[in-house]
Amino acid sequence: MNDIKKIVKRSGSSFFWSMRFLPKAQRMAMYTIYAFCRHIDDIVDGDDLAMAEKIELLNAWKDEIDNIYDRKLPTTDIGRKIYKNCMRFKLPKEEFTKLIDALSMDIPNPIQAPTLKDLYKYCRGVAGAPGNLSLRIFGCKDEKLIEELSVALGNALQLTNILRDVKEDALSNRLYIPKEMLEKAGISSTNPQDVLVNKNFVKARAELANVVEDDYKKAQQLIALLDKKSARSVRAMEAIYHKYFDVMKNRGWEVISPKPHLSKLQKLSIAARAYFARK
């Protein structure tokens, strides 16, 4: 955690390229949020960690967030970076907690065919919470707009990830496609490997894709309500993920491999066009 920028860049995330144009203070706060998210995700996904150790570490992180907001000395390097880079933006404590709780839904057992209600809870924490924090860092002050946009865009981005990563998730014994959509497609199994090869899986993916399209439309309408300065980086992030979605849609929802790929230059180009667009 000695160099947050290197950690975020090394991850290959679209996040890095969409934040490149921010002023330094905002950029470092955003990189810190991303590094925190990656760290918690690595705990949950860590094959070298026993389940009891994962639970202990996640609980310790809740204690660390308490330390930060109680103005006590953080005990971790990431905690100190959060205190240094993020607290000036008056970020709400509960958003950090929602993130930890949502990622914790994958332990002790990986998520398999959640209900729509549970899937939206997962998306709100995993993507909506970082979005909520990000909007505050960008300077948005409208609480209603922050919540509505973080939900709509968080759903769109995370569900895009889910559609993109179905094969990879199945190999990790995970299945995020909601139970209701599987059943509507005539799929009774919730075993990830079985669902992946079911001829009706394309129907479930296509139905989820329709939901994602609606979320993108709603997010774009809400982004238009942001002030120009706050909207720039949000548009950049939305544009990159929307490109992934469009690639999958254009090639057909029956195709699950290989995952769509955007080069660093493509991501930077998409982010730049969206960031500097006259809107």
Protein Blocks (a to p, Z undefined) as FASTA:
>chain_A
ZZmmlmmmmnopaklmmmmmpcfklmmmmmmmmmmmmmmmmmmmmmkbcfklmmmmmmmm
mmmmmmmmnopacfbfklmmmmmmmmmnopafklmmmmmmmmmmmpcbdcehiafklmmm
mmmmmmmmmmmmmmmmnopablklmmmmmmmmmmmmmmmmmmmmmmmmmmnopafbdfkl
mmmnopabfcfklmmmpmklmmmmmmmmmmmmmmmmmmmmmmmmpcfklmmmmmmmmmmm
mmmmmmmmmnopkbcbdcddddfklmmmmmmmmmmpcZZ
